[in-house]
Amino acid sequence: MKSTSTIGAAAVLLAAPSVYAGLINYPPIPEDLTTPYQQRLAVYGPGAVSVGWNTYAYQASACVKYGTSSSNLNSQACSTINSTTYASSRTYSNVVILSDLTPATTYYYKIVSTNSTVDHFLSPRQPGDKTPFNLDVVIDLGVYGADGYTTSKRDEIPTIQPELNHTTIGRLADTVDDYEIVLHPGDFAYADDWYEKPHNLLDGKDAYQAILEQFYDQLAPIAGRKLYMASPGNHEADCTEIPYTSGLCPEGQKNFTDFLHRFGQTMPTAFKSSSTNTTAQSLASKAKSLSNPPFWYSFEYGMAHIVMIDTETDFPNAPDGQGGSAGLDGGPFGTTSQQLNFLAADLASVDRSVTPWVLVAGHRPWYTTGDSSSACTSCQAAFEDLFYEYGVDVGIFGHVHNSQRFLPVYNGTADPKGMNDPTAPMYIIAGGTGNIEGLSAVGTVPSYNAFVYADDYSYSSLKFLNETSLQIDFIQSSTGNVLDSSVLYKSH
């Protein structure tokens, strides 16, 4: 909850001249304005990866050199879309698509600039590849340092900013060889919480942008190395979540503006079906036509079919939608029922002989510990029956700032088979990764909850062992200790 007296004081201060501009923690602008920052990779299709980054100058033609050897970057791809920006941003977003990649192969890449370096990534596994792999889940991840929640020091490989100590990003850096892909369904940076730090109160617009730049710089050693899949949360809608300040919002703090610029061209549309079944192919084609990245879309990776959904807008009584309970007036981003029609077609198109595991990731959960206000009842009404009807294996959510695991459950009733071939989906919450708002108390624990942890920052790691066994671990960020481990068996 936000104190109205604090918010009122912030509003008064924001109206005053900006005399504390020097206190804003903006990263320094480089001498070479084409220097790439805030790199982010994503699965873009079978054999395709998007490379996104920001620069401090407009790029008429952004290019990336790449190859399977760091010393021989013999291929080059260039953008077909010019740099994009918005009025209150200091940077420009760029994206290039690398296609025709050999699956599950290490590629080296260099963003073309007079001041850039060579990095590398593992190209996406082909749908149907039954090789075991790990996927990490981080949600509700905020900026670290003076505008966030830690100022301690750390020095790890890959090189990350020194203020990252005992944090989730630091742990992802330590374990960078242990996972292949990251899911982040919502809440990046927490830039709209700029007013929490007194030194920001006179510089709301600049503070907001500075926190975004800090965060995506901090995330780049991970997002520029691993395929990093994003969808929206309430902190991407921003703005009127702070009472009385809606008239003070800069453009980038309205209606998912910054999120769209960063991820709108990097996330994939739904994949073309990898099934030989003509009905599955037709349904996948329908889903592709209804998808709307970065809000709702799907992709396939090895044994997994993964759907990213938007729990913020574009379904009945959506909390961030026009007139929604959160008062953020976001969207709509599709036509009536487009997201729900997409989800139904997409889930119906899955061929379990190719991708036996089906996961759906969104931001707001409907199963959670704590009081009832933490559960998104409108989300449950919109999505839960589709999850159950089409046999979703795992629902992945955040929004509540801790880690939770639930036994398979439908309509508030635990599946009698538990973790041994249930019909109902299993649900997890991985919202304890760390942000300025802190951790959420455990509160009331329903009978079908199997694990909850709110003592320290944590995240989840999913290990696809084979076609029938999926291991889900929760990791303490500060130590790397496994807090909880379970295996879901599904005969599929």
C-alpha positions as CSV (number, residue, x, y, z in Angstrom):
1,M,0.0,0.0,0.0
2,K,1.2,3.6,-0.8
3,S,0.9,6.3,1.8
4,T,-1.3,9.1,0.4
5,S,0.6,11.7,2.5
6,T,3.9,10.6,1.0
7,I,2.4,10.6,-2.5
8,G,0.9,14.0,-2.0
9,A,4.3,15.3,-0.9
10,A,5.9,13.7,-4.0
11,A,3.3,15.5,-6.2
12,V,4.1,18.9,-4.7
13,L,7.8,18.3,-5.1
14,L,7.4,17.2,-8.7
15,A,5.7,20.5,-9.5
16,A,8.8,22.4,-8.2
17,P,11.8,23.2,-10.3
18,S,14.3,20.4,-10.6
19,V,17.2,21.5,-8.5
20,Y,18.5,18.0,-7.7
21,A,19.2,16.9,-11.2
22,G,22.7,15.9,-10.3
23,L,21.4,13.3,-7.9
24,I,19.7,11.3,-10.6
25,N,21.6,8.0,-11.1
26,Y,21.7,8.1,-14.9
27,P,24.3,5.9,-16.5
28,P,26.9,8.1,-18.3
29,I,26.4,8.7,-22.0
30,P,29.2,7.2,-24.0
31,E,31.4,9.2,-26.4
32,D,30.4,6.9,-29.2
33,L,26.6,7.1,-29.3
34,T,26.3,3.9,-31.3
35,T,27.7,1.9,-28.4
36,P,25.2,-0.9,-27.7
37,Y,23.6,-1.2,-24.3
38,Q,20.9,-3.3,-22.6
39,Q,21.3,-6.2,-24.9
40,R,18.5,-8.8,-25.0
41,L,18.1,-12.0,-26.9
42,A,14.9,-14.1,-27.6
43,V,13.7,-17.1,-29.4
44,Y,12.1,-15.7,-32.5
45,G,11.3,-18.9,-34.3
46,P,12.7,-22.3,-35.2
47,G,16.3,-21.5,-36.0
48,A,15.8,-17.8,-35.4
49,V,17.0,-15.5,-32.6
50,S,16.2,-11.8,-32.1
51,V,19.0,-9.5,-30.9
52,G,17.7,-6.3,-29.3
53,W,19.7,-3.5,-27.8
54,N,19.6,0.3,-27.1
55,T,21.8,3.1,-28.2
56,Y,22.0,6.8,-27.4
57,A,21.7,7.7,-31.0
58,Y,19.2,6.9,-33.8
59,Q,20.3,4.0,-36.0
60,A,19.1,4.1,-39.6
61,S,20.4,0.6,-40.2
62,A,21.3,-1.6,-37.3
63,C,23.4,-4.7,-38.0
64,V,24.8,-7.8,-36.3
65,K,27.7,-10.0,-37.4
66,Y,27.6,-13.6,-36.2
67,G,29.1,-17.0,-36.8
68,T,30.0,-20.3,-35.0
69,S,33.6,-19.0,-34.3
70,S,34.4,-15.9,-32.3
71,S,37.2,-15.2,-34.7
72,N,35.2,-15.7,-37.8
73,L,31.9,-13.8,-37.8
74,N,31.2,-14.5,-41.4
75,S,27.4,-13.8,-41.5
76,Q,25.7,-10.5,-41.1
77,A,22.0,-9.5,-40.6
78,C,20.6,-6.0,-40.6
79,S,17.3,-4.6,-39.4
80,T,14.4,-3.9,-41.6
81,I,12.9,-1.6,-38.9
82,N,14.5,1.7,-37.9
83,S,15.3,2.6,-34.3
84,T,12.3,3.5,-32.1
85,T,12.1,5.8,-29.1
86,Y,9.5,7.9,-27.2
87,A,9.6,11.5,-26.0
88,S,10.9,11.0,-22.4
89,S,13.5,8.3,-23.3
90,R,17.2,9.0,-23.7
91,T,17.8,5.9,-25.8
92,Y,16.7,4.2,-29.0
93,S,15.6,0.6,-29.3
94,N,17.0,-1.6,-32.1
95,V,16.4,-5.1,-33.2
96,V,17.9,-7.5,-35.7
97,I,16.7,-11.1,-36.5
98,L,19.3,-13.8,-37.0
99,S,17.7,-16.7,-39.0
100,D,18.7,-20.1,-40.5
101,L,20.6,-20.9,-37.3
102,T,21.6,-24.5,-36.7
103,P,19.7,-25.7,-33.6
104,A,21.4,-26.1,-30.2
105,T,24.6,-24.6,-31.5
106,T,26.8,-21.9,-29.9
107,Y,26.9,-18.8,-32.0
108,Y,29.1,-15.7,-31.5
109,Y,27.7,-12.3,-32.3
110,K,28.9,-8.7,-32.4
111,I,26.6,-5.7,-32.8
112,V,28.1,-3.5,-35.4
113,S,29.5,-0.4,-33.8
114,T,32.9,1.2,-33.3
115,N,32.6,0.3,-29.6
116,S,31.1,-3.2,-29.2
117,T,32.4,-6.7,-28.1
118,V,31.8,-10.3,-29.1
119,D,29.3,-12.3,-27.0
120,H,27.7,-15.7,-27.6
121,F,24.4,-17.6,-27.2
122,L,23.0,-21.2,-27.7
123,S,20.6,-21.2,-30.6
124,P,17.1,-22.6,-29.8
125,R,16.6,-26.3,-29.6
126,Q,14.4,-27.7,-32.4
127,P,10.8,-28.5,-31.4
128,G,10.8,-32.2,-30.6
129,D,14.4,-32.4,-29.4
130,K,14.2,-34.7,-26.4
131,T,17.5,-33.6,-24.9
132,P,17.1,-32.6,-21.2
133,F,17.5,-28.8,-20.6
134,N,17.0,-26.3,-17.8
135,L,14.9,-23.2,-17.9
136,D,15.0,-20.5,-15.1
137,V,12.1,-18.3,-14.1
138,V,12.5,-14.8,-12.7
139,I,9.5,-12.5,-12.1
140,D,9.1,-9.2,-10.2
141,L,12.8,-8.3,-10.6
142,G,13.8,-4.7,-9.8
143,V,16.8,-2.5,-10.1
144,Y,19.8,-3.0,-7.7
145,G,21.8,-0.2,-6.1
146,A,21.0,3.2,-4.9
147,D,17.6,3.2,-6.6
148,G,16.9,-0.4,-5.6
149,Y,17.4,-2.5,-2.6
150,T,21.2,-3.3,-2.2
151,T,24.4,-1.3,-2.4
152,S,26.8,-4.1,-1.5
153,K,29.6,-5.2,-3.8
154,R,30.1,-8.2,-6.0
155,D,32.4,-9.3,-8.8
156,E,31.3,-12.4,-10.8
157,I,31.6,-13.8,-14.3
158,P,30.0,-12.8,-16.5
159,T,31.0,-9.3,-15.5
160,I,28.1,-7.5,-13.8
161,Q,27.8,-4.2,-12.1
162,P,29.5,-4.0,-8.7
163,E,26.4,-3.3,-6.7
164,L,25.0,-6.8,-7.4
165,N,25.6,-8.7,-4.2
166,H,23.6,-11.8,-3.1
167,T,21.0,-11.1,-5.7
168,T,19.1,-13.0,-8.3
169,I,21.0,-11.5,-11.3
170,G,24.3,-12.4,-9.5
171,R,23.1,-16.0,-9.0
172,L,22.1,-16.2,-12.7
173,A,25.6,-15.1,-13.5
174,D,27.2,-17.7,-11.3
175,T,25.1,-20.5,-12.8
176,V,25.2,-19.2,-16.4
177,D,26.1,-22.6,-17.8
178,D,23.3,-24.4,-16.0
179,Y,20.3,-23.1,-17.9
180,E,19.5,-22.3,-21.5
181,I,16.5,-20.0,-21.4
182,V,14.8,-17.5,-19.0
183,L,11.1,-16.7,-18.6
184,H,10.2,-13.3,-17.2
185,P,6.5,-12.8,-17.3
186,G,6.1,-9.3,-15.9
187,D,7.5,-6.5,-13.7
188,F,10.8,-5.2,-14.8
189,A,12.9,-2.6,-13.0
190,Y,10.1,-1.0,-10.9
191,A,11.0,2.4,-12.4
192,D,7.5,3.6,-11.4
193,D,8.6,3.3,-7.8
194,W,11.1,6.1,-8.3
195,Y,9.4,8.2,-5.6
196,E,10.5,5.7,-2.9
197,K,13.9,7.3,-2.9
198,P,14.0,10.9,-1.6
199,H,16.8,11.9,-4.0
200,N,14.4,11.2,-6.9
201,L,11.5,13.3,-5.7
202,L,12.3,16.4,-7.8
203,D,13.1,14.5,-10.9
204,G,10.2,12.1,-11.5
205,K,10.6,11.8,-15.3
206,D,14.3,11.6,-15.3
207,A,14.4,9.2,-12.3
208,Y,12.0,6.9,-14.1
209,Q,14.2,6.8,-17.2
210,A,17.4,6.5,-15.2
211,I,16.1,3.4,-13.3
212,L,15.1,1.8,-16.6
213,E,18.5,2.4,-18.0
214,Q,20.2,1.1,-14.8
215,F,18.1,-2.1,-14.7
216,Y,18.5,-3.1,-18.4
217,D,22.2,-2.4,-18.1
218,Q,22.3,-4.7,-15.1
219,L,20.3,-7.4,-16.8
220,A,22.3,-7.3,-20.1
221,P,25.0,-9.8,-19.0
222,I,22.2,-12.4,-18.6
223,A,19.7,-11.2,-21.3
224,G,22.5,-10.7,-23.8
225,R,23.8,-14.3,-23.2
226,K,20.6,-16.3,-22.7
227,L,17.3,-16.4,-24.6
228,Y,15.2,-14.1,-22.4
229,M,11.4,-14.3,-22.9
230,A,9.3,-11.5,-21.7
231,S,5.6,-10.7,-21.1
232,P,3.9,-7.8,-19.2
233,G,3.1,-7.1,-15.6
234,N,1.4,-4.3,-13.8
235,H,4.7,-2.3,-13.4
236,E,4.9,-2.1,-17.2
237,A,1.4,-0.4,-17.3
238,D,2.7,2.1,-14.7
239,C,1.4,5.6,-14.0
240,T,-1.8,5.8,-12.1
241,E,-0.9,3.1,-9.6
242,I,0.3,6.1,-7.6
243,P,-2.8,8.1,-6.6
244,Y,-3.0,11.8,-7.6
245,T,0.0,11.7,-9.9
246,S,-1.6,10.6,-13.2
247,G,-1.2,14.1,-14.7
248,L,2.5,14.0,-14.0
249,C,3.3,10.8,-15.9
250,P,5.7,11.1,-18.8
251,E,5.0,9.2,-22.0
252,G,7.2,6.3,-21.1
253,Q,5.2,5.7,-18.0
254,K,1.9,5.3,-19.7
255,N,0.2,2.2,-21.1
256,F,3.2,-0.2,-21.5
257,T,5.1,2.3,-23.7
258,D,8.7,1.4,-22.6
259,F,7.9,-2.3,-22.5
260,L,6.6,-2.1,-26.1
261,H,9.7,-0.3,-27.4
262,R,12.0,-2.8,-25.8
263,F,10.2,-6.1,-26.5
264,G,7.6,-5.4,-29.2
265,Q,9.8,-6.5,-32.1
266,T,11.9,-9.1,-30.2
267,M,9.3,-11.6,-29.1
268,P,7.9,-14.2,-31.5
269,T,4.5,-14.7,-32.9
270,A,3.1,-18.2,-32.3
271,F,5.2,-20.8,-34.1
272,K,4.1,-22.7,-37.2
273,S,3.0,-26.1,-36.2
274,S,5.7,-28.8,-35.9
275,S,3.1,-31.5,-36.1
276,T,2.2,-33.6,-39.1
277,N,-1.4,-33.5,-38.1
278,T,-3.4,-31.2,-40.4
279,T,-5.8,-30.1,-37.7
280,A,-3.0,-29.2,-35.4
281,Q,-1.4,-27.2,-38.3
282,S,-4.6,-25.3,-39.0
283,L,-5.1,-24.5,-35.3
284,A,-1.5,-23.3,-35.0
285,S,-2.0,-21.1,-38.0
286,K,-5.1,-19.6,-36.4
287,A,-3.2,-19.0,-33.1
288,K,-0.4,-17.3,-35.0
289,S,-2.8,-14.9,-36.7
290,L,-4.3,-14.1,-33.2
291,S,-1.0,-13.7,-31.3
292,N,0.1,-10.3,-30.3
293,P,3.7,-10.2,-29.0
294,P,5.0,-9.1,-26.6
295,F,1.6,-9.4,-24.8
296,W,0.5,-12.9,-25.8
297,Y,2.4,-15.4,-27.9
298,S,3.8,-18.9,-27.8
299,F,7.0,-20.6,-28.8
300,E,8.5,-24.1,-28.8
301,Y,11.8,-25.2,-27.3
302,G,12.9,-28.8,-27.3
303,M,10.3,-30.8,-25.3
304,A,8.3,-27.7,-24.3
305,H,5.5,-25.7,-25.8
306,I,5.4,-22.4,-23.8
307,V,2.7,-19.8,-23.9
308,M,3.1,-16.2,-22.6
309,I,-0.1,-14.5,-21.6
310,D,-1.2,-11.0,-20.6
311,T,-2.9,-11.0,-17.2
312,E,-3.1,-7.2,-17.3
313,T,-5.5,-6.4,-20.2
314,D,-7.6,-7.9,-22.9
315,F,-10.0,-10.1,-21.1
316,P,-13.2,-9.4,-19.1
317,N,-12.6,-7.3,-16.0
318,A,-8.8,-7.3,-16.6
319,P,-7.2,-5.5,-13.7
320,D,-5.1,-3.1,-15.7
321,G,-7.6,-2.7,-18.5
322,Q,-9.9,0.2,-19.3
323,G,-11.9,0.6,-16.1
324,G,-10.0,-2.3,-14.4
325,S,-9.6,-2.6,-10.6
326,A,-6.0,-1.4,-10.7
327,G,-7.0,1.9,-12.3
328,L,-4.2,1.8,-14.8
329,D,-6.4,2.1,-17.9
330,G,-4.2,-0.1,-20.1
331,G,-4.9,-1.5,-23.5
332,P,-6.8,-2.9,-25.2
333,F,-4.1,-4.4,-27.4
334,G,-6.3,-6.7,-29.4
335,T,-9.9,-7.1,-30.6
336,T,-12.6,-8.4,-28.3
337,S,-11.7,-11.9,-27.0
338,Q,-8.6,-12.0,-29.2
339,Q,-6.3,-13.2,-26.4
340,L,-8.6,-15.9,-25.2
341,N,-9.3,-17.1,-28.7
342,F,-5.6,-17.2,-29.3
343,L,-5.0,-19.2,-26.1
344,A,-7.7,-21.8,-27.0
345,A,-6.4,-22.2,-30.5
346,D,-2.8,-22.4,-29.4
347,L,-3.3,-25.0,-26.7
348,A,-5.5,-27.1,-29.0
349,S,-2.8,-27.1,-31.6
350,V,-0.1,-28.8,-29.4
351,D,1.1,-32.1,-30.6
352,R,2.3,-33.9,-27.4
353,S,4.3,-36.4,-29.5
354,V,6.5,-33.4,-30.5
355,T,6.3,-31.1,-27.4
356,P,5.0,-33.2,-24.5
357,W,5.3,-30.4,-21.9
358,V,2.9,-27.4,-22.0
359,L,3.6,-24.4,-19.8
360,V,1.7,-21.1,-19.6
361,A,3.3,-18.1,-18.0
362,G,1.6,-14.9,-16.9
363,H,2.0,-12.3,-14.2
364,R,-1.0,-12.3,-11.8
365,P,-1.8,-15.6,-10.1
366,W,-5.2,-16.9,-9.0
367,Y,-3.7,-19.4,-6.5
368,T,-1.5,-17.9,-3.8
369,T,-0.9,-17.7,-0.1
370,G,-1.8,-14.5,1.7
371,D,-5.1,-12.7,1.8
372,S,-7.7,-13.0,-1.0
373,S,-6.8,-9.6,-2.5
374,S,-3.5,-11.2,-3.8
375,A,-5.5,-13.6,-6.0
376,C,-6.6,-12.4,-9.5
377,T,-10.2,-13.7,-9.6
378,S,-10.8,-12.2,-13.1
379,C,-7.7,-14.0,-14.4
380,Q,-9.1,-17.3,-13.0
381,A,-12.4,-16.7,-14.6
382,A,-10.8,-16.0,-17.9
383,F,-8.0,-18.6,-18.1
384,E,-8.4,-21.5,-15.6
385,D,-10.9,-23.5,-17.6
386,L,-8.8,-23.3,-20.7
387,F,-5.7,-24.5,-18.7
388,Y,-7.7,-27.5,-17.5
389,E,-9.5,-28.3,-20.7
390,Y,-6.3,-28.5,-22.7
391,G,-4.1,-30.2,-20.1
392,V,-1.6,-27.4,-19.3
393,D,1.1,-29.1,-17.2
394,V,2.4,-26.0,-15.3
395,G,1.1,-22.5,-14.8
396,I,3.9,-20.0,-13.9
397,F,3.1,-16.7,-12.2
398,G,4.5,-13.9,-10.0
399,H,3.1,-10.6,-8.7
400,V,3.2,-11.9,-5.1
401,H,6.8,-11.3,-4.0
402,N,7.8,-14.7,-2.7
403,S,8.2,-18.3,-4.0
404,Q,5.3,-20.8,-3.9
405,R,4.5,-24.2,-5.2
406,F,1.0,-25.7,-5.4
407,L,-0.1,-29.2,-5.8
408,P,-2.1,-29.7,-9.1
409,V,-5.4,-28.0,-8.5
410,Y,-8.5,-27.0,-10.4
411,N,-11.4,-24.8,-9.2
412,G,-9.9,-24.7,-5.7
413,T,-9.7,-28.5,-5.3
414,A,-6.5,-30.5,-5.3
415,D,-6.1,-33.2,-7.9
416,P,-6.3,-36.6,-6.0
417,K,-3.4,-37.9,-8.0
418,G,-1.1,-35.2,-6.7
419,M,2.2,-35.1,-8.6
420,N,1.7,-38.6,-10.2
421,D,-0.1,-38.0,-13.5
422,P,-2.7,-35.4,-12.5
423,T,-5.3,-34.0,-14.7
424,A,-5.2,-30.5,-13.2
425,P,-2.3,-28.1,-13.8
426,M,0.4,-27.5,-11.2
427,Y,1.0,-23.9,-10.3
428,I,4.1,-22.0,-9.1
429,I,4.9,-18.4,-8.2
430,A,8.4,-17.1,-8.7
431,G,8.0,-13.5,-7.6
432,G,10.6,-13.4,-4.8
433,T,13.5,-12.4,-7.0
434,G,13.9,-9.0,-5.4
435,N,12.7,-5.4,-5.9
436,I,12.4,-2.2,-4.0
437,E,8.9,-3.1,-2.6
438,G,10.5,-6.1,-0.7
439,L,9.1,-9.6,0.0
440,S,5.5,-10.5,0.5
441,A,4.5,-12.2,3.8
442,V,3.4,-15.8,3.6
443,G,0.0,-15.1,5.2
444,T,-2.8,-17.7,5.0
445,V,-1.7,-21.0,3.4
446,P,-4.4,-23.1,1.6
447,S,-4.4,-26.8,2.0
448,Y,-3.2,-27.4,-1.6
449,N,0.0,-25.3,-1.1
450,A,3.1,-27.5,-1.0
451,F,5.8,-24.9,-0.4
452,V,6.1,-21.2,0.3
453,Y,9.3,-19.2,1.1
454,A,9.5,-15.5,1.9
455,D,12.7,-15.2,4.1
456,D,15.1,-14.1,1.3
457,Y,15.2,-13.5,-2.5
458,S,14.7,-16.6,-4.6
459,Y,13.7,-17.8,-8.0
460,S,12.7,-21.1,-9.8
461,S,14.6,-23.5,-12.1
462,L,12.7,-26.0,-14.2
463,K,14.6,-29.1,-15.4
464,F,13.0,-31.0,-18.3
465,L,14.4,-34.4,-17.5
466,N,12.5,-36.4,-20.2
467,E,9.1,-36.6,-21.8
468,T,7.3,-37.6,-18.6
469,S,9.3,-36.0,-15.7
470,L,9.7,-32.3,-15.0
471,Q,11.8,-31.3,-11.9
472,I,11.0,-27.9,-10.4
473,D,13.4,-26.3,-7.9
474,F,13.4,-23.1,-6.0
475,I,16.8,-21.5,-5.4
476,Q,17.9,-19.1,-2.7
477,S,19.5,-16.3,-4.6
478,S,22.1,-15.4,-2.0
479,T,23.5,-18.9,-1.5
480,G,22.4,-21.0,-4.5
481,N,20.8,-23.5,-2.0
482,V,17.9,-25.5,-3.2
483,L,14.9,-24.5,-1.0
484,D,12.4,-26.9,-2.5
485,S,12.5,-29.6,-5.2
486,S,9.7,-31.6,-6.7
487,V,9.2,-33.8,-9.7
488,L,5.9,-33.7,-11.7
489,Y,5.2,-37.0,-13.6
490,K,2.8,-36.8,-16.6
491,S,2.3,-39.7,-18.9
492,H,1.1,-37.4,-21.7
